[in-house]
């Protein structure tokens, strides 16, 4: 494999990662809509998106393994390929799993929670989704600038998650029909986990870009 063809393959991997990122963003959007509407409307679309992320994950994983097998990458390329593998296995795949679980929890609720709480969780989800978008942009730009901007938002959103979680815990103990609030507590935790993986995703982009510049 010539160097030019190898570079083309590396770029193909990056583009496929971006496509998987866009699919994951859409899946998270369906999850937020499910929370806001508290019905099964987004479930079918979310199922399609989850299946799509699984397919994209396998494609990128195979591409990376082929690149490692066919041509031993130099240091900068190895950092990029391993960064992509970490991004799809440790972050994007898990973000998709958590987002789909949010849809499942929201769709399975037997009664609607108070609209104020649903709106608060949906707004929180929107902020988490914005952080995920910024993380994907880090890979699009192959730079670390976006990763820096996510961390201050992470602190604020995690604090809001903790506050909301405590509020929901109090509602659980104060209501006979507490199942809906338990589900909302799980959703709150899932959003916090998605945020954590979004930050890691941006950090992976920054590390991969640094390695390519440094070499």
N, C-alpha and C positions, 0 to 999 in steps of 0.2 A: 504494500500500500504506500503510495507516494505521500509526502508530507502535505501537499495541497489537498489531496483527497482526505487525509486524516483530519485536517483542520475543518473541512466541510462536514465530516462526521461529528466532530465536537460541536459545531454550530447546530447541527441537526438535533443533537441531544439537548442543547440549551432551548431550542425552539419547542421541542416536545415537552420539556419541563414547564415552559411558559404556558403551553396549552393545558397541561394538567393543572397548573395553578389557576387558570381561568375557569376550568371546570369546577375546581374546589371552591372558588369564590362564588360561583353560581349556586353550588350546593348549600353553602352557608347562607346565601340569600334566601333560598327556599326554607331553610331552618328558621330564619328570623321571621319570615312570613307565616310559618306554621305557629310560632309563638304568638304573634300578633293576632292571628285569626282564630287560633285554638280549634282548628278543624282538620280534616284529612285531605283538604284540597291539594296541598303541595306534595303529598306523599308519593304519588305516582311519578311526578317529575323528579323528585329527590332520588327515587329508586333508579331511574334511568341515569342520573348523574353519577350516582355511586358506582354503578356498573361501568360507566365510562372511565371513571378514575381508576378502577381496577385494571381495565384494559391498558390505559396509558401508563400505569405503574409497571406492568409487565413489559411493555414495549421499551420504556426507558431503561429498565433494569437489564434487559437483554442487550440493548445497545451498548451500555457501559461495560458489561462483561465481555462483549465482542471486541471492544476497543482495547481493553486491558489484555485480552488474549492474543489479538492479532498483531499488536504493536506495543511493546513496553513503553508506556508514556514517560516523557521526561518529567522533571519535578513539577513544573507549572501545570502540565496537563493532568498529571496524576492527582494533584490537589483539586483540580476542577472536577474530574470524574468522580473521585471519592466524595467531594462536596455534593454533587448531584445525587449520588446514591444515598447519602445521609439525608438529603432534603426530601427525597421521595419516600424513603422507608421510615425515617424517624419523625418526619414532620407532616408532609402533605397527605400521606396515607392516613395518619392518625387524625388529622384535622377533618378529613372526609368522614371517618368513622364517627367522630364526636358529633359532627354536624348532622349526620343521618340519625344518630341516636336522639338528638334534639327533636327532629321531625317525628320520630316514633313516639317519644314521650308526649309531645304536644298533640299529636293526632289521637293518642289513646286516652286522653283525659275525659272522664265521664261528665264533668261539668266545667264551665268556663270560670277561670279565676277572675277576680275583680279587674276591670279594664285598666285601672291605674297601675296595677302590678304588671299586667301583660305589656303595657306600653313602656314601663320602665325597663323590663327585660329586653324588649325589642330594641329600645334605644341603646341599651348596653351592647346588644348583639351587633348593632350597626357600627358602633365604635370598634368592636373587635374585627368586624369585616374590613373596616377602613385600614386597620393595622395589617391585615392579611394582604390587602391590595398593595400597600406600601412595600411589604416584604417581596411580593412577586415583582414589583417594579425594580427592586434591587437586582434581581436576576436579569431583568430586561436591560438595565443600564450597565450591568457588570461592574457596579461600584458600590462602595460602602456607605455613601451618603445617606441613603434611605434607612439603613439599619440604625444609625445614630438617632434619627427622629422618632423611632418607634419606642425606644426605651422610656422616655419621659411619659409617654402615653400609657405604657404598660403599668407604670406605678400608679397612675391615676385610676385606670380601669380596674386594676386588681383591688384597689381600695374600695371602689364602688361595688365590686363583686362581693367582697367580704361584708360590707354594710348591708347589702341586699340579702345575702345569705342569712345573716343574723336576724333580719326582719322576718324572713320566711320561717326560720326556726321557731320564732315566738308565735307565729300564726299557727304552726303545726300543733303546738301545745295548747292553743286557745280555741281550737275548732274541733268539733266531733268528726266532721268529714275532712280529714287532714291529708288525704292521698294526693290531692291536687297540689298542695303546698310542698309535699315531699318531692313530687315530680319537678316542680319549679326549682327546688333546691338543687336537684341533679342537673337541671339545665344550666343553672348559674355556674355550677362547678365545671360543666363541659365548656362553657364560654371562656372561663378562666384558663382552662387547659388549651383551648384553641389559640388564645392569645399568647400563651407561653411558647407554643410551637411556631407561631408566626414570627416571634422575635428570634427564635433559633434559626428559622428559615432565612431571615434577613442576615443573621450573623454568618451563615454558611455562604451566602452570596458575597459578603464582604471578604471572607477568608479566601474564597476561590479567586476573587478579583485581585486581591493583594498578592497571592502567589503568582499569578500570571504577570503582574507588573514587576514583581521583585526579580523574577527569572528573566 
